[in-house]
Amino acid sequence: MKTLCLYASYVDGIGLPYYSGIYVSELKKHFTDVIYLHSNQLDRDSIDFLDQQSVNHQLVDNQGFDFGQWKQALSTISLDKYDQLCLVNDSCILFASLSHLIEWFNKSKLDFGGLTKSEYQKEHIQSYFLLFNKNTFNDLVNYFKNTKTSNDIKQVISDFEIGLSQYLISKNYSGDSFLTNDGYIGEFSPYYQCVNYHIKNGSPMIKKKIIFSSFRKDELFTLARMNFDINIDSYINLIKENNDQLILSFEMLLKSEKNKLSQLDRIKYSLNCLMIQYYRKFKRD
């Protein structure tokens, strides 16, 4: 079976981040061809590393987020020789092997799938890890070709993340996720609501926003409404407790990237969580 993986990335600077190097190396173990899509220039060390891993790289415009990068790449690639396509992005840090996830999909009779799914607005496979079998390729490529990209993140989520899954479902393709959300269906993102459950049940990756605290200001308010724990150590400890063989060093990871939230930001966040909890308690009483 010949397989292809497109890894969409956006980073500041010219180097390949430590976590991306770990991720593409693991992808190469499971996919015949891996292409690292980047909108930044790569330095010589990064190019040499990718060459050593037999990972190709392609410079693409930073338009339309990860779906825009995938769309540009798919317009230049013929999928005829491939039996399976994987679309991933650099929003996650891979800390464990992908073996269980890939084996699950290959043994299933699904046409497309991924690591997790969401019921937000409409059911869809979350786009940070997507798998497609060959029978979906024509419709998949046509959808990308006929759907305009946007730099409005809400529009991209609606048109591509939700829209693509819904389009494939409308074509009678079967899709599902490796992990469930433990029965959660609510107003908040199931990813953040269920991250602890996912880690305990075999997720090999975690959003880098959690580890680097790189949340947008509007996201912090929503997370405060969830009373979401932004303590990095609690997630790293949970990952280590549930994984005997890590493929990544969190010590090296934290040295390579600066934490994005100041101590003052963390205090403000904790106060917001408390105020929201007290407000809800007052409303109930």
Sequence and secondary structure as in RCSB ss.txt:
>XXXX:A:sequence
MKTLCLYASYVDGIGLPYYSGIYVSELKKHFTDVIYLHSNQLDRDSIDFLDQQSVNHQLVDNQGFDFGQWKQALS
TISLDKYDQLCLVNDSCILFASLSHLIEWFNKSKLDFGGLTKSEYQKEHIQSYFLLFNKNTFNDLVNYFKNTKTS
NDIKQVISDFEIGLSQYLISKNYSGDSFLTNDGYIGEFSPYYQCVNYHIKNGSPMIKKKIIFSSFRKDELFTLAR
MNFDINIDSYINLIKENNDQLILSFEMLLKSEKNKLSQLDRIKYSLNCLMIQYYRKFKRD
>XXXX:A:secstr
  EEEEEE   SSSS  HHHHHHHHHHHHH SEEEEEESS   HHHHHHHHHTT EEEE    SHHHHHHHHHHT
T   TT SEEEEEETTEEE S SHHHHHHHHHS  SEEES EE SSS EE TTEEEEEGGGHHHHHHHHHHS   
S HHHHIIIIIIHHHHHHHHTT  EEESS  TT  SSS HHHHTHHHHHHTT  EEEHHHHHT   HHHHHHHHH
HT    HHHHHHHHHHT SS SS HHHHHHHS  SS HHHHHHHHHHHHHHHHHHHHHH 
